[in-house]
Amino acid sequence: MSIKLINLRIVSIVFMSLLASCDEEWLDAKRDLRLIVPETLNDMKLLIRDENNLAKDNNNLIELSADDYYIPSASFASRTVIERNTYLWAKDVYEGQQNLADWNQAYSQVEVANVIIEGLSRIERNSSNQHEWDDVKGSALHLRGRAMYYLAQTFSPPYDSKTASTNLGIPIRLKPDTQAPTVRSSLQETYDQILADFNEAAGLLPNAPEFIMDASKPSAYGYLARCYLVMSNFQKAFEFSQKYLEQHSELLDFNTLNLNATFPIPRYNLEVAQHSESSRVYGVFVFSSSRIENSIYSQYANNDLRKVVFFRNMGSGENGTYGFRGSYTGGVQLFSGISTNEMYLIRSESNARMGNVQAAIKDINDLLITRWIAGTYIPYTASSAEEALNLILIERRKELMRRGQRWIDLRRLNKESRYATKIVRVLDGVQYDLPPNDQRYVLPIPDYVITLSGIQQNPR
Amino acid sequence: MKKCSTKLWKIMKLCAAQAMIAIVITGVSMAHDNYAQLLDKKVTLQVEDVSLEQALYKLQDASEVKIFFSLESLNTEGGNVVSLQAHEETLRKVLDQLLTPYNIKYRVDEKNSSIIILKKENSKPSQSTLSAPTRSIQINTITNVTGKVTDATTQQPLAGVNIVVKGTTNGTTSDADGKYSVNANEDDILVFSFIGYSVMEIKVGKQSVVDINLVEDVKSLNEVVVFSTGYAEETPERTTGSFSNVGKELLERNVGPDLVSRLNGVTPSLLVDQRNGNQAFFNIRGRSTIMANDQPLIVVDNFPYNGNINTINPNDIENITVLRDAAAASIWGVRAGNGVIVITTKKGKSGQPLQVNINTNVTIGDKPDLFYEKRISTSDFIDVEKRLFDNGYFDNDITNFTNPSISPVVEILLKGRNGELSEQEVNSRLHALRSNDVRNDLEEYFYRMSVNQQYAVNLSGSTERSSFYTSVGYDKAASNLVGNNQGRLSLNFQNTFRPVKKIQIESRLVYTQTTSEANSTVGSIRMGSRDIYPYAKLTDEFGNPTPITYDYSPTFVNSAESKGFLNWQYNPIEELRYSDNTGKQSNIRAAFGIKYDVAKWLSGEVKYQYENQGLKARILQPIESYFTRNLINSFSNYNGSSVTGYNIPLGGILTHSDQSLESHNGRFQLNASQMWHNHSLIALAGVEVREVATEGYSYRQYGYDPNLGSSSSVNYDDNFVLYPSNSYATIPNTNGIKGTLDRYRSYFANTSYTFKERYTLYLSGRIDQSNLFGVRTNQKSAPLWSIGGKWIVNAEPFFKMESLPYLSLRATYGYSGNVDQNVTAFTTAQFISAAFSQRNAAFLVNPPNPDLRWEKSGMLNIGIDFSTRRNALSGSIEFYNKDCTDLIGEGPLDPTKGFTSFKGNIASIKGYGWDVQFNSINIDRTFKWRTNFMFSYTTDKVTRYDLRPTSIWDYMRDGSISRITSDYVPVEGKPLFGVYSFSSAGLDPQTGDPRGYLNGEPSANYSAIQSSATIDSLVYHGRATAPVYGALRNTISYRQWSLSLNLSYRFGYYFRSPSISYSNLYSSYKGHQDFAKRWQQSGDEVSTTIPSMVYPGNSLRDAFYLSSETLVERGDNIRIQDIQLAYELADLNVGSVTLTQFQVYAYINNVGMLWKANSRGLDPDFPTLPLPRTYAIGFRFGF
C-alpha cells in the first residue's frame, strides 16, 4: 500500500471524524441573528417594551361611533368605509374589511401578555431578579387587562350587574396556545378577569414607571377606577381613584401653555401616569377632517382656557367652525392613557354618587382652577348630590373630549333614564338617530372572526 | 458548537491555503511551454474481456481525455469483447489497438481535447476503395486524383473523410495519414465530408493532387454531450434521469450580458417569467411548492451558488445542464424540489495547445415606450379634476394645516373661486395645460437608448502536467434610465495540475466586481401621495428645469424660505444631478479539489469551495437634494413664525450599507467504477457540509461634508415635532445589523448498474440535515431517494430498424424536497428598537409549530429518446407526474389567537406535464437548414389546502406576478395560480353601473354581491401562468453565412387587463385611457363595458368592475424572440497568426409580438413595460 493511499485514508478518517464530532449542536445554531425564542426574563422584558404595538389602545371604533365630533357633509364622501359606517351607526360596519385593529391588535396584545406570563412561570423568581420579575409580570397583566377592557367596551353590551352573567362577554384567552378554541365568556366573567388582572398587576408594579409608556401602580389604579365606574361600583371607583391621586395629584396649569402652538398641550405632560394612544389615526381623529358641534363649543366659558387650548377655529371659509386640537399626545393622535384629570373626575363623580357633595365639588374646583385664566375662576357650589352630579357629568364631557371615553359614558349613563341621551347625526339634511340602549351600542364582531372561530355574533 | 466550528474552520483555512499554493505552482509549471499532442499522451490500461464500450470508458479515465462515441458506432457484428495490456503506451497506439480490429475510425478534436469515435456507417473504406476503379471504367478521361486531408486548425491529417465524386456513387475515404486516392475526370467535383466538419467541394480541373483543409463545424457536433450533475459527469447513454443540456453554441447565440436572457427560450421545460419587471423568475416544470423558495437551485462548478447569477460572466460558461426529474435532481436533496440548473464554467484541457479567444460586442436598446401604459388623456384628467373641485373634494386639502400639495389645476380653479381670476382666464389657463403630457418630458430627460459593451478574452492551454484557463471580461452598460450605469469586471483563473499520476488537483479563483450607479430619480416623481399630474412640465418655455408641485402646496413652499427654511421646492431634472448612489458588488469564489485514484476502480476526492460576496451601497444625498432639504426642514425648530434651529445638521446625508455573504462548502466523495464482461457498475458516495453566513450593516451620517469627510452627530433618542405635519418622530435611524446562518449536512450515494449495455438500473439516496430553526432533531433529517431504469432498444439483437439507429426508453421515480427557512417550530420574536423610548424591544413573529417538517416532492418521469439516420430527426419526449406533499401553506388564523396567520405543512400539489424536443436537419448540403422545436406542457393542481381565505377579494389577486406569498390563494382542485372573476351582467342601462349577479338577478349591490360570493360562484377562467410554452428555432446557413430565428410561444393562460378605477383616479391620480370610452348616457351600454363615472368614488364598485369577467383576457401569444446573423471565416491568416475562429455577428433581441390572443394591444408577459428591443453587433475570434 502506497504512502499516498495511507495519506488518503488519514484524510478521510479525519474528515469523517470531523463530521461525527460535529454532533447535533452544530445544527442547533440560531438561523437569524435578530430572532429569539423568548425564554429568559430579559426576553420577556424586551417583549413588554414593544411600544409600537403595546402603547396603543384599540378603541378606534368606539371613538368613531361617539358624538364628540361631526363630519362636514362635503368631506363625508372622502372618508373611509369604516369611518362612514361607524359614523352613521350602519348595520354593516365593515363591508368585508379585514384586519381590524380593534379585534386583531387587541388580541395580539393579549397573546404577548400570555407568552410573557407563561414564560415567567418557567423562570425562577429569586432575590436578585424579583423586582424585575414582578415588574414584567405586572406589566403583562396590565397589558392583558387593558386590551380586554377595550374589547369589552366595543364588542360586549354595557355592564349591568343584573344581566352580566347571562350577557355575552368577549373570548378570554389566558394561555398562548393557538390550538385552544375561541369561546365567548359571559360578561361577568369578562369583567372579573379584567379586574383580576389589574388587581394582581397593581400588587406587582413599581410606583413609578421607567418610561412613561410603561405600566405602574398608579396606572393600574387608574384602570381599576375606570372599570368600576363602568360597572357603576362607585365605592370601588372612589377607592382606586383615591389611591391613584395619593401618588399622582398634580395638575397642568393651562396658563403656562403656548396657545400659539398648533397643539398647545405638551406630550408626556405631568398629568400623564401612563401614555397610550388610539392605535389608528383615522382622518376624523384630526381637526382638519372633523368638527366640534357648536353646542359643545359654546358650553366653554370665555375665561376657560380650554376654549382655546382644545379648539382651533377652522377659519373664515368655514363660517367659524372648530376642530379639536387638545390631545395629550401633543399631536393628531388621540390620547387614551391614564391621566390625573380623569381621576379627579372619577373621584368627584363617585363622591357625588355616594352623597359626598363637598368632596365631589372640591375635586371639580381643584381641576377647573387650572383650566381657567388665572384669577377668573369662580368655584362651583352644589346643594345636593344630584346637582353636583349634573355639573360633574357636564364637566366630565368637557374635560375628556375625544379620549375614547364618550361612547363608554353614553353606554353607562343611558341605563339611567335621567341621563339617557339620543344621539343624532345630520348628513346632507338627513338625520340619523341612535336611541339610548340601542343594539348598535355594541359593535359587531368582524365577520372574518366569526367565520374563523364560529363564535356568536352580536345582534344588530 | 464552538469546538466543532473551529475545527471546520481550520480545515477550511488549510484547504484555502493549499488552493493558493496550487495556483502558484501551476503558474510556474506553465512557464515550460511544452504542449503535448493529445495522441502522444502516455497511457496505462489493462482490460480483459470487456466490451469495447467499457474499454473506451476505461481509456477515457486512464488518459483523462474525453472520448465521445455513440453506441451505434460500436455496434459491431460478432461481439466486441476486447482485452488489452498497455503500459505507458501512446494514446494513439492504444486507440489503434482497440479500434483497428473493428475497422472503427476516430478523429482528434484538438479544440475540445477529445477523441471522437466515428460512426461505422461512414467508414467502410475497404468496400469503397475497391469499388471505385470498377465503376470508373465507364469514364473516358480518368485521372487519378490523390491528396491529403488535414484539419484547417491543427494541420493534423484527418482519417476517414468521405470523398465522393459529385453526382456519382464513386468515392473513397482518407486513410490514417489523411491520404486518399480517387479516380475522377477534369469536370468532376470532389465533395469532402466528415462528421464535425463543413462540407467542401473542389473542382478537379487539371490538378492531380488535391490537398485540402477541412474546417471544423462545431454546430454539427450536437450529439457530443456531457451532463454534469454537480457531483459527477454523465454521458447520455447511461443516464436514466431527465437532463436538458444547453451547450456553448446555444449560449453564445444570445449575446446578452446576463445569464437570464441567455437561458430564455433555449431549453424545454424552463420558463423565464419576467412579468414582475425587475426580477426574472425561473420555473422548471411548474410548481412544486407554495410558500417556500420556488426558484431552482443554481449550481456553479459543483457547489450551490449563493450570489446573483447575473454576476457570472456568460462568456466563461462551458455548458449548462438543467436537472428536471427526481433521479437527476435527487442528488441535490432537499434543495432540488424546483429543479437544478448546473452551470459548468470553462477550464483548461490536457493536451490542448495554447489558445486565445476574444469576443466583443456592443448592444444598443430602444428607449422604452412610456405610452405603452394606456393612461387617461390630459384633457380628460383636467375635466375630472374640475369636477372633483366643484364637488369640494379638495377643500380638505386646501384648508389642511399640513399644507398638502394641490395640483396646478386646482390652484387655478381656487383662484377662480376666490375671484382672483376671471372665468375666462381660468378656462384659458386650463386650456393651455390640456395638450401637455408629462411622459414626453420624462422620455426626453429621464430615458435614453441603452448601450451595452462587452469584452471578453480568454486564454487556455496545457503543459505536460497541467492545464489552465484564464479569462478577463469587462462589461459596461448604460441603461435606459439616465443616471443608471453598470460595469462588471470578471477574472477567472482555473488550473488543473497533475503532480504525479493518480493525483489530480484542481483550483479555481473567480473574482467579479460589479459597480453600479443608480442615479435615476424618475421613480420619485409624484405629487404628494398621488401620481404626478399628467400636464406637468419639467422645463419652462426656455428649456430651463422647473419645479413641480411635490409634497406641499405651492403657497407653502414659496413662503418657506422667508421663514428661514431651506428651499423646499422639488425640481425633477435638477434632482437627477444631486443623485449620487453607487453600489459595488464583489464576489470571490475560490475552489480547490484533489482527486486521488486509490485503485483502478476507485477514486476519492475532496472538494472545497469558499465564496465571499460583498455588496456595498453608498447613497449620498447632498444638501442640494430634495430628500435632505425636506428632512432638515421637517425637523427644524419652528416657533410659528421663523426657524430657530435645526435638529438635523446642515449638510449632506450619507448612508452606507454593507452586506456580505460567506459560504464554506466541503465535500468528500468516493467514486467507484467496475466493468466485467456484460456488467458495469458505477457508484459514488459522500458527505457534504455547507455553511452560509450572511451579515448586513447599515449606517448613516448626517451633516456630511464631502470636502472634509466630516459629519455631525444627531439626537436619535428624542421625539421632535415635525413641521408642518405636527406629528412626532425621531430622526430616521437607519443604523442596523442583521445576520443569518444556514447550515446543512448531507450524506449521499448513488449507483448505476448496466447489463449488456442495454439495461441500466439507477438508485440514489440522500439525507439532508440543517439548522432549520427550532425543529426537533428527528425532523431535521429528510431521507430522499430515487430509482430509475433505462433500456437501449436499438442495442437489442432483435431490433432491426435501420432508419432508427438510436432508440431508448427510460423511467424514474423519486423524491426531492424543499424547505422554508422562515418557519420555525417555536414561538419566536424579533429584536427591534422601541418606537418611542428607543429601548431594546422585541415583537412576536409567529406562533409555535411543533409539527414542522420538510416539504417533499415525488416525481415520476418516463422518457423516450430517438434519433433517425444521420440525425435527420432526433429528440426526446418525456412525461412526468408530480406529487408534492407536506407543503408549507399559510392561511388565516382566528385573530383571537393573537396571530392573523399561520404557516405549516398543510398543503399538497399534484401535477403532470410533457417535455418534447425535436431537432431536425432538413437540408444538409452547402445550404443547410436545421430546426429545433421545444414544447412543454405543465399543470399543477392544489389537492390539499386546509386554510381558506376569508375575503372574496383575495381570489382576485394574481400572486404569480408579484410572487409575494401573502398574495397566494390556493384553492383545492385548482392550479395554485388561477384567474377568477365576478360574472358580469353588463352595465345598468339607466346608470352605467357595472352589474353582477345577486341570486341570479343582475344587481349593482356590490356589498351584497361580495358578501354572498363564494369561490364556487366566481368565474374560473384558467391558469395565470402559461401551461404550454416553448420555442421554435430555425437556422439556415450557406457557406460562411448563418441566420437563425427563434420564435417563442406561450399558450393557455389568462390575465386581467387594467382599466379605470374612479376612486383610484380621485385619490391617486392613476387613470386609464378607458375613461374616454366610459358609459355616459343610456344606450352606451350596447357599445361599452366601461362603467360610468360616479362621484364620490365607490371603491367597492371599482373593485367589482376591475375584478369582473369583462376584463379577463387570454394571454396566448407568439413572439419573435430573437434573430441572429453570423458570418464565419476560418483559416484566416493575419500576418503569421492563423485565426482558428473568426465570426462577425449581429443579433436582435425582443424583436416583437407575432400574434396575441387579446385584442387590447397588451403584451401579457410584460404588463407594465415591455422589454425594449435591442440590437447587437460583435465579433469573436480565436487563434
HADDOCK unambig.tbl for C-alpha pairs under 7 A between the chains (distance, minus, plus):
assign (segid A and resid 5 and name CA) (segid B and resid 598 and name CA) 6.23 0.50 0.50
assign (segid A and resid 21 and name CA) (segid B and resid 4 and name CA) 6.93 0.50 0.50
assign (segid A and resid 22 and name CA) (segid B and resid 4 and name CA) 5.36 0.50 0.50
assign (segid A and resid 25 and name CA) (segid B and resid 1 and name CA) 5.20 0.50 0.50
assign (segid A and resid 26 and name CA) (segid B and resid 1 and name CA) 5.08 0.50 0.50
assign (segid A and resid 26 and name CA) (segid B and resid 4 and name CA) 6.85 0.50 0.50
assign (segid A and resid 27 and name CA) (segid B and resid 743 and name CA) 6.40 0.50 0.50
assign (segid A and resid 27 and name CA) (segid B and resid 770 and name CA) 5.72 0.50 0.50
assign (segid A and resid 27 and name CA) (segid B and resid 771 and name CA) 4.28 0.50 0.50
assign (segid A and resid 28 and name CA) (segid B and resid 771 and name CA) 5.34 0.50 0.50
assign (segid A and resid 29 and name CA) (segid B and resid 771 and name CA) 6.13 0.50 0.50
assign (segid A and resid 30 and name CA) (segid B and resid 741 and name CA) 6.93 0.50 0.50
assign (segid A and resid 30 and name CA) (segid B and resid 773 and name CA) 6.27 0.50 0.50
assign (segid A and resid 31 and name CA) (segid B and resid 740 and name CA) 5.23 0.50 0.50
assign (segid A and resid 31 and name CA) (segid B and resid 741 and name CA) 4.73 0.50 0.50
assign (segid A and resid 31 and name CA) (segid B and resid 742 and name CA) 5.97 0.50 0.50
assign (segid A and resid 31 and name CA) (segid B and resid 771 and name CA) 6.86 0.50 0.50
assign (segid A and resid 31 and name CA) (segid B and resid 773 and name CA) 5.84 0.50 0.50
assign (segid A and resid 32 and name CA) (segid B and resid 739 and name CA) 5.87 0.50 0.50
assign (segid A and resid 32 and name CA) (segid B and resid 740 and name CA) 4.32 0.50 0.50
assign (segid A and resid 32 and name CA) (segid B and resid 741 and name CA) 6.40 0.50 0.50
assign (segid A and resid 33 and name CA) (segid B and resid 738 and name CA) 6.03 0.50 0.50
assign (segid A and resid 33 and name CA) (segid B and resid 739 and name CA) 4.87 0.50 0.50
assign (segid A and resid 33 and name CA) (segid B and resid 740 and name CA) 5.69 0.50 0.50
assign (segid A and resid 34 and name CA) (segid B and resid 738 and name CA) 6.42 0.50 0.50
assign (segid A and resid 34 and name CA) (segid B and resid 830 and name CA) 5.36 0.50 0.50
assign (segid A and resid 34 and name CA) (segid B and resid 831 and name CA) 5.42 0.50 0.50
assign (segid A and resid 35 and name CA) (segid B and resid 828 and name CA) 6.40 0.50 0.50
assign (segid A and resid 35 and name CA) (segid B and resid 829 and name CA) 5.54 0.50 0.50
assign (segid A and resid 35 and name CA) (segid B and resid 830 and name CA) 4.51 0.50 0.50
assign (segid A and resid 35 and name CA) (segid B and resid 831 and name CA) 6.62 0.50 0.50
assign (segid A and resid 36 and name CA) (segid B and resid 828 and name CA) 5.47 0.50 0.50
assign (segid A and resid 36 and name CA) (segid B and resid 829 and name CA) 5.15 0.50 0.50
assign (segid A and resid 36 and name CA) (segid B and resid 830 and name CA) 6.06 0.50 0.50
assign (segid A and resid 37 and name CA) (segid B and resid 826 and name CA) 6.77 0.50 0.50
assign (segid A and resid 37 and name CA) (segid B and resid 827 and name CA) 6.13 0.50 0.50
assign (segid A and resid 37 and name CA) (segid B and resid 828 and name CA) 4.52 0.50 0.50
assign (segid A and resid 37 and name CA) (segid B and resid 829 and name CA) 6.14 0.50 0.50
assign (segid A and resid 38 and name CA) (segid B and resid 828 and name CA) 6.44 0.50 0.50
assign (segid A and resid 38 and name CA) (segid B and resid 829 and name CA) 6.60 0.50 0.50
assign (segid A and resid 46 and name CA) (segid B and resid 840 and name CA) 6.22 0.50 0.50
assign (segid A and resid 46 and name CA) (segid B and resid 841 and name CA) 4.06 0.50 0.50
assign (segid A and resid 46 and name CA) (segid B and resid 842 and name CA) 5.04 0.50 0.50
assign (segid A and resid 47 and name CA) (segid B and resid 841 and name CA) 5.84 0.50 0.50
assign (segid A and resid 47 and name CA) (segid B and resid 842 and name CA) 4.78 0.50 0.50
assign (segid A and resid 47 and name CA) (segid B and resid 843 and name CA) 5.68 0.50 0.50
assign (segid A and resid 49 and name CA) (segid B and resid 834 and name CA) 6.47 0.50 0.50
assign (segid A and resid 49 and name CA) (segid B and resid 841 and name CA) 5.16 0.50 0.50
assign (segid A and resid 50 and name CA) (segid B and resid 834 and name CA) 5.52 0.50 0.50
assign (segid A and resid 50 and name CA) (segid B and resid 841 and name CA) 5.31 0.50 0.50
assign (segid A and resid 50 and name CA) (segid B and resid 842 and name CA) 5.86 0.50 0.50
assign (segid A and resid 50 and name CA) (segid B and resid 843 and name CA) 6.12 0.50 0.50
assign (segid A and resid 51 and name CA) (segid B and resid 834 and name CA) 5.67 0.50 0.50
assign (segid A and resid 51 and name CA) (segid B and resid 835 and name CA) 5.58 0.50 0.50
assign (segid A and resid 51 and name CA) (segid B and resid 836 and name CA) 6.67 0.50 0.50
assign (segid A and resid 52 and name CA) (segid B and resid 834 and name CA) 6.76 0.50 0.50
assign (segid A and resid 52 and name CA) (segid B and resid 835 and name CA) 5.22 0.50 0.50
assign (segid A and resid 74 and name CA) (segid B and resid 392 and name CA) 6.14 0.50 0.50
assign (segid A and resid 75 and name CA) (segid B and resid 393 and name CA) 6.80 0.50 0.50
assign (segid A and resid 77 and name CA) (segid B and resid 1096 and name CA) 5.59 0.50 0.50
assign (segid A and resid 95 and name CA) (segid B and resid 1007 and name CA) 6.48 0.50 0.50
assign (segid A and resid 96 and name CA) (segid B and resid 951 and name CA) 6.79 0.50 0.50
assign (segid A and resid 104 and name CA) (segid B and resid 895 and name CA) 5.32 0.50 0.50
assign (segid A and resid 104 and name CA) (segid B and resid 896 and name CA) 6.63 0.50 0.50
assign (segid A and resid 104 and name CA) (segid B and resid 898 and name CA) 6.99 0.50 0.50
assign (segid A and resid 107 and name CA) (segid B and resid 895 and name CA) 6.84 0.50 0.50
assign (segid A and resid 107 and name CA) (segid B and resid 896 and name CA) 5.34 0.50 0.50
assign (segid A and resid 107 and name CA) (segid B and resid 897 and name CA) 6.71 0.50 0.50
assign (segid A and resid 107 and name CA) (segid B and resid 898 and name CA) 4.95 0.50 0.50
assign (segid A and resid 108 and name CA) (segid B and resid 898 and name CA) 3.90 0.50 0.50
assign (segid A and resid 108 and name CA) (segid B and resid 899 and name CA) 6.22 0.50 0.50
assign (segid A and resid 110 and name CA) (segid B and resid 898 and name CA) 6.84 0.50 0.50
assign (segid A and resid 111 and name CA) (segid B and resid 897 and name CA) 6.89 0.50 0.50
assign (segid A and resid 111 and name CA) (segid B and resid 898 and name CA) 4.90 0.50 0.50
assign (segid A and resid 178 and name CA) (segid B and resid 897 and name CA) 5.49 0.50 0.50
assign (segid A and resid 261 and name CA) (segid B and resid 640 and name CA) 6.94 0.50 0.50
assign (segid A and resid 288 and name CA) (segid B and resid 396 and name CA) 6.77 0.50 0.50
assign (segid A and resid 288 and name CA) (segid B and resid 400 and name CA) 5.51 0.50 0.50
assign (segid A and resid 289 and name CA) (segid B and resid 396 and name CA) 6.71 0.50 0.50
assign (segid A and resid 331 and name CA) (segid B and resid 726 and name CA) 5.90 0.50 0.50
assign (segid A and resid 331 and name CA) (segid B and resid 727 and name CA) 5.47 0.50 0.50
assign (segid A and resid 332 and name CA) (segid B and resid 727 and name CA) 6.66 0.50 0.50
assign (segid A and resid 448 and name CA) (segid B and resid 950 and name CA) 5.73 0.50 0.50
assign (segid A and resid 449 and name CA) (segid B and resid 894 and name CA) 5.95 0.50 0.50
assign (segid A and resid 449 and name CA) (segid B and resid 895 and name CA) 6.79 0.50 0.50
assign (segid A and resid 452 and name CA) (segid B and resid 894 and name CA) 5.17 0.50 0.50
assign (segid A and resid 453 and name CA) (segid B and resid 894 and name CA) 5.77 0.50 0.50
